[in-house]
Amino acid sequence: MVKLVTKKPLPVSMLDFTEIIATVFGCCVLDVKYMARFYDDLHRGELGLEKLAKILGVKRVGGSHQAGSDSLLTARVFARMKTMYGIEESRFVGFLYGVTTRICEPTDALARGSEGFAVRAEAIIKHDDRLFAYVPKKSRGHRQRLDIKPHSHSSLSLHVKSSGSMNENKKRTPTDMPEEWWHKIQAKGIDVKLAMKQMFATDLSTHHNCFSIPFKQIRDFSFLTEDEKRKLKEPKEKMPVTLMEPCGSESKMWLRQWNLKVAVPMC
C-alpha cells in the first residue's frame, strides 16, 4: 500500500518507513493482530483476521478479501476485543504488527495517565534529545505471554561499571531521574546512566532478547565516558550493564552496536 501511494520503493530505514505511514494513514492507527499478541487466549500461532474473528465468534458479512467486507470484519473484531478485554486504545495506538517502531505518540493517552506518569511524560517532551524506555523483565528471552501495557514512554535506568579513572566513575545524578530511583542506584556505588527512548514493538516482544536504540536518535553522547564511546563504535565490543526497572527489579545485559542490514546503526 505504501509503495502504491508513494510510487517509490520501500525505504531502507524503518524510521523513514514509519514516518511515511504516519503521514499517509495518520497517527490514530490500531492493529487488531498486534493487540491480540498480548492476550494468551487470542495468541495462537499465526493469527490472521479470519482466524481471530472465528475465535471471538464474529461472523463475516460478504466475501473475504473484499475491501468493504474486510473493513467491516476488522471493525467488528476490534469492537468485540474491546468489549471482552476492556482494551484501552491508548495502549496500542501507533503500533503495527511486524513494524519495530511506534508510528506516533498518543498525546491524549498521556492526559489519561496517572499524575506521576504525566510528569515523566512532560519531562520527556522538554528533553527530547534523550532516550527513554521501560522493558518488562519477564518479556525478555521468555516465552510466556503477559498482558502488558506497551507504553512508549516509561522508565529505564542503565548503570554501567566503568573501567576508567576515579573521576570517570564519579557518581552523577541524571537529570529528571526520580529521587527514589537515585537512592536505590546510589547505594550500589556505580556509574549511572538514565536513558530515554521511544518503545519499539521488538522491545516488548517475548521472541526478542534485546531492546534497540537507533544511533541517529542520540543527539548528545556526552553522558558516555571515552571508553564507552570507543566500545560503542566497535561492533564486536560490548559493555556489561544492569537494567533497573521502576519496580526495582534488575537484569544483566550486554550493550553493543549492531546492524539490521540497513543504513541505521543501532545499539
C-alpha positions in Angstrom: 0.0 0.0 0.0 2.8 2.4 0.9 4.6 1.7 -2.4 1.3 2.3 -4.4 0.7 5.6 -2.6 4.2 7.0 -2.8 5.1 5.4 -6.2 8.5 4.7 -4.8 10.4 1.6 -3.4 10.0 1.0 0.3 12.6 3.0 2.3 15.6 1.1 3.8 15.3 2.8 7.2 12.5 1.6 9.5 12.3 5.1 10.9 11.6 6.6 7.4 9.0 3.8 6.8 7.1 4.7 9.9 7.2 8.4 9.1 5.6 7.6 5.7 2.9 5.5 7.4 2.1 8.3 9.8 2.0 10.9 7.0 -0.3 8.8 4.7 -2.5 7.0 7.2 -2.4 9.3 10.2 -1.4 8.7 13.8 -4.6 7.1 15.1 -3.7 3.6 13.8 -4.8 0.4 15.7 -3.8 -3.1 14.6 -6.0 -6.0 16.0 -3.3 -8.5 15.1 -0.8 -6.6 17.2 -3.2 -6.3 20.1 -4.1 -10.0 20.1 -0.4 -10.8 20.8 -0.8 -9.6 24.4 -3.7 -12.0 25.3 -3.0 -15.7 25.8 -6.4 -17.0 24.6 -6.1 -15.0 21.4 -2.4 -15.6 20.5 -2.5 -19.0 18.9 0.3 -19.3 16.3 0.0 -17.3 13.1 -3.1 -15.3 13.6 -4.9 -13.7 10.7 -8.1 -11.7 10.7 -10.3 -14.6 9.7 -8.9 -16.8 12.5 -9.2 -14.1 15.1 -12.8 -13.5 14.1 -13.6 -17.2 14.5 -12.0 -17.3 18.0 -14.1 -14.3 19.0 -17.3 -15.6 17.4 -17.6 -12.7 14.9 -19.2 -13.6 11.6 -18.2 -12.1 8.3 -20.6 -10.2 6.0 -19.8 -10.7 2.4 -16.8 -12.4 0.8 -13.2 -12.5 2.0 -10.7 -10.1 0.5 -13.4 -7.6 -0.4 -12.5 -4.1 0.9 -15.9 -3.4 2.4 -16.2 -6.9 4.0 -12.7 -6.9 5.4 -13.1 -3.4 6.8 -16.4 -4.3 8.5 -15.0 -7.5 9.9 -11.9 -5.7 11.2 -14.2 -3.1 12.9 -16.4 -5.8 14.5 -13.4 -7.8 15.7 -12.0 -4.7 17.3 -15.3 -3.9 19.0 -15.6 -7.4 20.3 -12.0 -7.4 21.7 -12.6 -4.0 23.3 -15.8 -5.3 25.0 -14.4 -8.6 26.1 -11.0 -7.5 27.3 -11.7 -3.8 28.3 -8.9 -2.7 25.9 -7.7 0.9 26.3 -7.0 2.3 22.8 -4.1 4.5 24.1 -2.1 1.3 24.9 -1.9 0.3 21.3 -2.3 3.4 19.2 0.6 3.6 16.7 1.7 0.0 16.9 1.6 -2.3 13.9 2.3 -6.0 13.8 5.8 -6.6 12.3 6.9 -2.9 12.5 9.6 -2.3 15.1 8.9 1.4 15.8 5.8 3.1 17.1 4.3 5.3 14.4 3.5 8.2 16.7 2.6 9.1 20.3 -1.0 9.1 21.5 -0.9 12.6 23.2 -4.4 12.1 24.5 -3.3 9.0 26.3 -0.8 11.0 28.3 -3.6 13.1 29.7 -5.5 10.0 30.9 -2.4 8.6 32.6 -1.6 8.9 36.3 -0.2 12.1 37.7 3.3 10.6 38.1 3.2 9.3 34.6 2.2 12.6 33.2 5.0 14.4 35.0 7.6 12.0 33.4 6.0 12.4 30.0 6.3 16.2 30.3 10.0 15.8 31.2 10.4 13.8 28.0 8.8 16.4 25.9 11.1 19.1 27.3 14.2 16.9 26.8 13.6 15.0 23.5 17.3 14.7 22.9 17.4 11.8 25.4 16.2 8.2 25.1 13.6 6.7 27.3 12.2 3.2 27.7 10.9 0.5 30.1 11.3 -3.1 29.1 9.3 -5.6 31.3 11.8 -8.1 32.7 9.7 -11.2 32.0 9.3 -10.2 28.4 13.0 -10.6 27.6 14.0 -14.0 26.5 11.0 -15.9 27.9 8.1 -17.4 26.1 5.2 -16.9 28.5 2.7 -14.2 27.4 1.9 -11.2 29.6 -0.9 -8.7 29.5 1.5 -5.8 29.5 0.9 -2.2 28.6 3.3 -1.2 25.7 3.7 2.4 26.7 6.3 4.1 24.6 7.1 6.4 27.5 8.1 4.9 30.8 11.4 4.5 32.5 14.8 2.9 32.2 18.0 3.3 34.1 21.3 1.9 32.8 24.1 1.9 35.4 27.4 0.9 34.0 30.6 -0.4 35.7 33.3 1.7 34.1 36.9 0.7 34.0 38.3 4.2 33.8 39.7 6.6 36.4 38.1 7.6 39.7 37.0 10.9 38.0 35.2 8.9 35.3 33.5 6.7 37.9 32.3 9.7 40.0 28.6 9.3 40.7 26.4 11.6 38.7 22.7 12.3 39.1 21.0 12.1 35.7 18.6 14.9 35.1 14.9 14.1 35.8 15.6 10.8 37.5 13.0 10.1 40.1 14.6 10.6 43.6 13.6 7.1 44.8 15.5 5.6 41.8 18.6 7.6 42.6 18.7 6.4 46.2 18.4 2.7 45.1 21.2 3.0 42.5 23.4 5.3 44.6 23.6 2.5 47.2 25.4 0.3 44.6 28.2 2.8 44.2 28.3 2.5 40.4 28.1 4.9 37.4 24.5 5.7 36.5 23.1 6.3 33.1 19.4 7.4 32.6 18.4 6.6 29.0 15.1 7.7 27.5 13.8 6.2 24.3 10.7 5.5 22.3 9.4 1.9 22.8 9.7 -0.4 19.8 7.5 -3.4 19.3 10.6 -5.7 19.4 11.4 -4.3 22.9 8.2 -5.8 24.2 8.2 -9.0 22.2 8.8 -12.2 24.0 10.7 -13.5 21.0 13.4 -10.9 21.2 16.1 -10.7 23.9 17.1 -7.1 23.3 15.9 -3.6 23.0 17.1 -1.2 20.3 18.3 2.4 20.3 18.9 4.0 16.8 22.1 6.0 17.0 20.6 8.8 15.0 18.2 9.4 18.0 21.1 10.0 20.3 22.0 13.7 19.8 24.4 14.1 22.6 26.9 11.4 23.6 28.5 13.5 26.5 26.9 11.2 29.1 29.2 8.4 28.0 32.9 8.1 29.0 35.5 8.0 26.4 36.0 4.2 26.9 32.2 3.7 26.5 32.1 5.7 23.3 35.0 3.7 21.9 33.3 0.4 22.7 30.0 1.5 21.0 31.9 2.4 17.9 33.3 -1.1 17.6 30.6 -3.7 16.5 32.4 -6.5 18.2 32.9 -4.7 21.5 30.3 -4.9 24.3 29.7 -3.5 27.8 28.2 -5.2 30.8 25.2 -3.2 32.1 22.5 -3.7 34.7 19.0 -2.7 33.7 16.9 -1.4 36.6 13.2 -1.3 36.2 10.9 1.2 38.1 9.8 -1.7 40.4 13.4 -2.2 41.4 13.9 -5.5 39.5 17.3 -5.8 37.8 18.6 -7.7 34.8 22.1 -8.2 33.5 22.6 -7.2 29.9 25.3 -6.5 27.3 25.3 -3.2 25.4 26.8 -3.3 21.9 26.4 -1.8 18.4 24.7 -3.9 15.8 23.0 -3.5 12.4 19.8 -4.8 10.9 21.4 -4.9 7.5 20.1 -1.4 7.0 21.7 2.0 7.0 20.7 2.8 10.5 23.2 1.5 13.1 21.6 0.6 16.5 22.9 -0.1 20.0 
